[in-house]
Amino acid sequence: MKVIKRNGSEVEFDKQKIANAIRGAFREQYDYESDDMTSCIDKITDEIETISKNRVLQVEEIQDIVERKLMSTKYKDVAKAYITYRYL
């Protein structure tokens, strides 16, 4: 499955990059890893993979999906950390 980067190039989707970004946002808020965090990461990356089976996604669309999914959880603080990280 392909992703369109900001520069317009098309690359293979790397699930691990998204997982690492979400994990980093969690770690910024909590000093430990939890099953909740792992479950949240898996649900978000699985949804991105499902959506991208039907079409090529732009990196911004993927980031928007991550933000929306995090905001729909009890981890609003993690969503905020992710959003801040995204814009740095």
C-alpha positions as CSV (number, residue, x, y, z in Angstrom):
1,M,0.0,0.0,0.0
2,K,1.3,3.5,-0.9
3,V,1.4,6.8,0.8
4,I,1.9,10.2,-0.8
5,K,4.5,12.2,1.1
6,R,4.4,16.0,1.6
7,N,6.9,16.4,-1.3
8,G,4.5,14.5,-3.6
9,S,6.6,11.3,-3.8
10,E,4.8,8.0,-3.4
11,V,6.3,5.5,-0.9
12,E,5.3,2.2,0.8
13,F,3.2,2.7,3.9
14,D,5.3,2.1,7.0
15,K,3.0,1.1,9.9
16,Q,5.9,1.3,12.3
17,K,6.4,5.0,11.7
18,I,2.8,5.8,12.8
19,A,3.1,3.4,15.7
20,N,6.3,5.1,16.9
21,A,4.8,8.5,16.7
22,I,1.7,7.5,18.7
23,R,4.0,5.6,21.2
24,G,6.1,8.8,21.5
25,A,3.0,10.8,22.3
26,F,1.9,8.3,24.9
27,R,5.4,8.3,26.5
28,E,5.4,12.0,26.7
29,Q,2.3,11.8,28.9
30,Y,3.0,8.5,30.8
31,D,6.2,6.9,32.1
32,Y,5.1,3.4,31.2
33,E,3.8,1.3,28.4
34,S,0.4,-0.3,28.8
35,D,-1.9,-2.8,27.1
36,D,-4.2,0.2,26.5
37,M,-1.5,2.0,24.6
38,T,-0.7,-1.1,22.5
39,S,-4.4,-1.7,21.8
40,C,-4.9,1.9,20.8
41,I,-1.9,1.8,18.4
42,D,-3.1,-1.4,16.8
43,K,-6.7,-0.1,16.3
44,I,-5.4,3.1,14.7
45,T,-2.9,1.5,12.4
46,D,-5.3,-1.3,11.4
47,E,-7.9,1.4,10.4
48,I,-5.3,3.2,8.4
49,E,-4.4,0.0,6.6
50,T,-8.1,-0.7,5.9
51,I,-8.8,2.7,4.5
52,S,-5.7,2.7,2.4
53,K,-6.7,-0.6,0.7
54,N,-9.2,1.4,-1.3
55,R,-7.0,4.4,-2.2
56,V,-3.6,6.0,-1.8
57,L,-3.6,8.3,1.3
58,Q,-1.6,11.4,1.8
59,V,0.5,11.7,4.9
60,E,-1.6,14.5,6.2
61,E,-4.7,12.3,5.9
62,I,-3.0,9.6,7.9
63,Q,-2.1,12.1,10.6
64,D,-5.7,13.4,10.7
65,I,-7.0,9.9,11.2
66,V,-4.6,9.4,14.1
67,E,-5.7,12.7,15.7
68,R,-9.4,11.9,15.3
69,K,-8.9,8.3,16.7
70,L,-6.9,9.6,19.7
71,M,-9.5,12.3,20.4
72,S,-12.2,9.6,20.5
73,T,-10.4,7.9,23.3
74,K,-9.9,8.8,26.9
75,Y,-6.4,9.9,26.0
76,K,-7.0,13.5,25.0
77,D,-3.7,14.4,26.5
78,V,-2.0,12.0,24.2
79,A,-3.9,13.5,21.2
80,K,-2.6,16.9,22.2
81,A,1.0,15.6,22.5
82,Y,0.6,14.0,19.0
83,I,-0.8,17.2,17.5
84,T,2.0,19.2,19.0
85,Y,4.6,16.7,17.7
86,R,3.0,16.8,14.3
87,Y,3.5,20.5,13.9
88,L,7.1,20.7,15.2
